[in-house]
């Protein structure tokens, strides 16, 4: 309840991690109801647990700095360790389910260059990765739109998103092209004027 979801990027405030996870839980119901072939329980579990390592990776003190353990190991590895320890306490836990859940955890950043040790190789891992990315980016857009930084129409350049964010307003109305009906009226008017002369 105190943990941020990130230091700067998305949900970087007290309780941000919980807000992110609850949002993902709602999204999982919508998406899994659309794709029957996806194991909803595994997606939901993966979404609830995917960032659990952030509780130890980030300090919830002012500034949300990384802990030494967070800098050295990272939340993905820490999360898999937490899951592995919990699973080991249940002797009858299905091994195939344990492997699938660990894969969801290891691949939730989607790409190797984004810190995932693995890319998603199951549908559940794919759904978790995309929903995580979607919720993070919507939060980043929302904060940019409501921020007082920039001007009333545009945010400053957002390095994380690699773009300016449109806040709304400032779109000038441009003249509309004349319709075919307007062209006919203009043509009739000219014909009438020609008859006068």
DRENVOLO-66557 format. One record per residue (C-alpha): y, x negated, z negated; residue in three letters. Coordinates in steps of 0.2 Angstrom, whole numbers, padded with zeros to 4 digits, always signed. Example, Ala and Ser with C-alpha at 12.3 -4.5 7.8 and 13.67 -1.06 7.14 Angstrom:
-0022-0062-0039ala -0005-0068-0036ser 
END
This chain:
+0000+0000+0000unk +0012-0015-0002unk +0006-0025+0013unk +0016-0027+0029unk +0006-0026+0045unk +0015-0042+0051unk +0029-0054+0047unk +0040-0049+0061unk +0032-0041+0076unk +0026-0023+0070unk +0027-0013+0054unk +0035-0028+0045unk +0039-0019+0029unk +0031-0014+0012unk +0017-0002+0016unk +0018-0006+0035unk +0000-0010+0035unk -0005+0007+0028unk +0006+0016+0040unk -0001+0007+0055unk -0019+0011+0049unk -0015+0029+0046unk -0007+0031+0063unk -0022+0022+0071unk -0034+0034+0062unk -0025+0049+0070unk -0025+0041+0087unk -0044+0038+0086unk -0047+0056+0084unk -0038+0061+0099unk -0045+0047+0110unk -0063+0049+0104unk -0063+0067+0107unk -0058+0063+0125unk -0072+0050+0128unk -0089+0057+0122unk -0098+0041+0125unk -0088+0031+0112unk -0095+0030+0094unk -0081+0038+0084unk -0087+0032+0067unk -0087+0014+0073unk -0070+0016+0081unk -0063+0024+0065unk -0071+0011+0054unk -0065-0003+0065unk -0047+0003+0065unk -0047+0005+0046unk -0053-0012+0043unk -0047-0022+0058unk -0032-0030+0049unk -0039-0030+0031unk -0037-0049+0031unk -0018-0047+0032unk -0019-0042+0014unk -0022-0060+0010unk -0014-0068+0026unk +0003-0062+0022unk +0013-0062+0005unk +0021-0045+0001unk +0035-0054-0007unk +0052-0054+0001unk +0052-0062+0018unk +0033-0059+0020unk +0028-0077+0023unk +0011-0082+0027unk +0000-0088+0013unk -0008-0105+0014unk -0025-0097+0017unk -0017-0086+0030unk -0010-0101+0040unk -0027-0111+0039unk -0039-0097+0042unk -0030-0081+0049unk -0033-0063+0046unk -0046-0060+0059unk -0058-0073+0051unk -0053-0067+0034unk -0057-0049+0039unk -0074-0054+0046unk -0078-0063+0029unk -0073-0048+0019unk -0084-0037+0030unk -0099-0049+0029unk -0098-0050+0010unk -0098-0031+0008unk -0112-0029+0021unk -0123-0042+0012unk -0123-0031-0004unk -0132-0017+0006unk -0149-0023+0010unk -0153-0009+0022unk -0137-0010+0032unk -0142-0010+0050unk -0140-0027+0058unk -0135-0020+0075unk -0121-0010+0067unk -0115-0025+0057unk -0114-0035+0073unk -0105-0022+0082unk -0092-0020+0068unk -0090-0039+0067unk -0087-0039+0086unk -0074-0025+0084unk -0065-0036+0071unk -0066-0052+0081unk -0060-0044+0097unk -0046-0033+0091unk -0032-0043+0098unk -0039-0041+0115unk -0036-0058+0123unk -0041-0076+0118unk -0022-0081+0120unk -0017-0067+0108unk -0029-0075+0094unk -0045-0065+0097unk -0060-0076+0096unk -0069-0064+0108unk -0063-0052+0121unk -0069-0033+0119unk -0086-0031+0126unk -0091-0014+0119unk -0082+0002+0122unk -0078+0004+0104unk -0070-0014+0103unk -0060-0010+0119unk -0053+0007+0111unk -0049-0002+0095unk -0040-0016+0104unk -0029-0004+0115unk -0025+0008+0101unk -0020-0007+0090unk -0009-0014+0104unk -0001+0004+0108unk +0003+0008+0090unk +0011-0009+0087unk +0021-0008+0103unk +0027+0009+0099unk +0033+0004+0082unk +0042-0011+0090unk +0051+0000+0103unk +0055+0013+0089unk +0063+0000+0078unk +0073-0008+0093unk +0079+0010+0098unk +0085+0014+0080unk +0092-0003+0076unk +0111-0006+0076unk +0108-0023+0085unk +0114-0023+0103unk +0125-0009+0110unk +0123+0010+0109unk +0113+0010+0125unk +0102-0006+0125unk +0094-0017+0112unk +0096-0036+0112unk +0083-0045+0122unk +0067-0043+0113unk +0057-0060+0114unk +0041-0052+0107unk +0041-0038+0120unk +0050-0049+0133unk +0062-0036+0138unk +0078-0026+0133unk +0074-0009+0126unk +0083+0006+0132unk +0091+0016+0118unk +0096+0031+0128unk +0113+0037+0135unk +0124+0027+0147unk +0116+0033+0163unk +0130+0038+0174unk +0127+0054+0185unk +0127+0048+0203unk +0132+0060+0218unk +0117+0069+0224unk +0112+0068+0242unk +0117+0084+0252unk +0103+0096+0255unk +0098+0102+0272unk +0106+0119+0267unk +0122+0110+0264unk +0121+0101+0281unk +0119+0117+0290unk +0134+0125+0281unk +0144+0109+0286unk +0138+0111+0304unk +0143+0129+0304unk +0160+0126+0297unk +0163+0112+0311unk +0157+0124+0324unk +0169+0138+0318unk +0183+0125+0318unk +0179+0120+0336unk +0180+0138+0342unk +0198+0139+0335unk +0204+0125+0346unk 
END
